Amino acid sequence: MKIIVDSGATKAQWGLVANGKEAGMITTAGINLSTMTQEAVEAIVAEAASQVPAGEKIEAVYFYAAGLIVAPGEAVPQLAEGLDKCFRKYFPGAKYEYASDLLAAARAVCGHNKGIACILGTGSNSCLFDGENIVRNIHCCGFILGDEGSGASLGKRFMSDFLKDLLPDEVAKDFASKYEVDYLTVVKNVYRGTAPSKYLGSFAPYIMSWYDKNEYVKNLIEENFRDFLRKFLVRYDTTKTLPMGAIGGFAYANKAILEKVAAEEGVRFDKIYKTPIEGLIQYHA
C-alpha cells in the first residue's frame, strides 16, 4: 500500500492506494512544518497511522506541502527531518518522498505528461512540467508584488479601489455596510496583520457575488484572471498547445469564469481540481 499526503495549513488528506486503486481516504489536521512542535507532528502522524487498515504493509509515503523546498540530491529537506522520523517510526521500511505543493499540482493535473500546472487559491503559482520535473517556474512574487489570479490579488484590487472611491456607489455602500473596512482598519490588517494575504483573500467570495450584477466588478474579476494568464501561463507555451490544469479552491469555485477568460486568451484548461489529492492518487497508482 502507498500513502499520498496532501497537507495544507488546516487540513491534510491521506490517500491510500493498493493494487493500483484508491483504497481509502484519511483526513487529519494539517501539518505545518514551520510552526508545529515535533510532538504535534507526531500526534497527527500517529492518528493517521491508526486508521490505516491493519496488516497492510506500507511500501511508500509521498508527502506534499506548501513551502517544502527539496534541494537537488536531497532526500529529506531540513524542514521535514522531524516528520521523516515520525514516518520511519509508524511506517517502517517504506520509501519516503517529500515535495512542494507546486509539484503536487503538476503531478495531479499533468500526470506523467508534459504540461502547464497552476495553483489558484489565496495565492497563486505556476510551472512548466516535463512529465517528471518542474523545468520552469516564473516567480509569483507573493501578494505584494504579484500573485495575480489569486483570491488575495482580487481582494487587493478591490480594496484599493474601495479606499480610493473608485468603486460604483451601490457596491461601495453595500460593502461598507457588511464589513469593518474603514481606512485605518484596512491598513492595520494589511501592513501590520499576521496574515495580510489571507485577510485580503477573505473578501473574494463577496467580490465574486457581484460578478453578474455590476460591470465594473465583473471587469475587475476577469482582469485578475487575465493578468495571470498573460503574465504566467501563456508564457510557458507560446504555441498554446500544451495541456493546462489548475488546482485550488479559488479556481474551482470560479471555474466557469476562469475558463471563459482562458478561452478569450486562446487557451483551455483540461482539468480544474479543488485539491490535488484526486490527481495525485491517479499519478501514484
Secondary structure, 3 states (H helix, E strand, C coil): CEEEEEECCCEEEEEEEECCEEEEEEEEECCCCCCCCHHHHHHHHHHHHHHCCCCCCCCEEEEEECCCCCCCCCCCCHHHHHHHHHHHHHCCCCEEEEEEHHHHHHHHHHCCCCEEEEEECCCEEEEEECCCCEEECCCCCHHHHCCCCCHHHHHHHHHHHHHCCCCCHHHHHHHHHHCCCCHHHHHHHHHHCCCHHHHHHCCHHHHHCCCCCCHHHHHHHHHHHHHHHHHHHHHHCCCCCCCEEEECHHHHHCHHHHHHHHHHCCCCCCEEECCCHHHHHHHHC
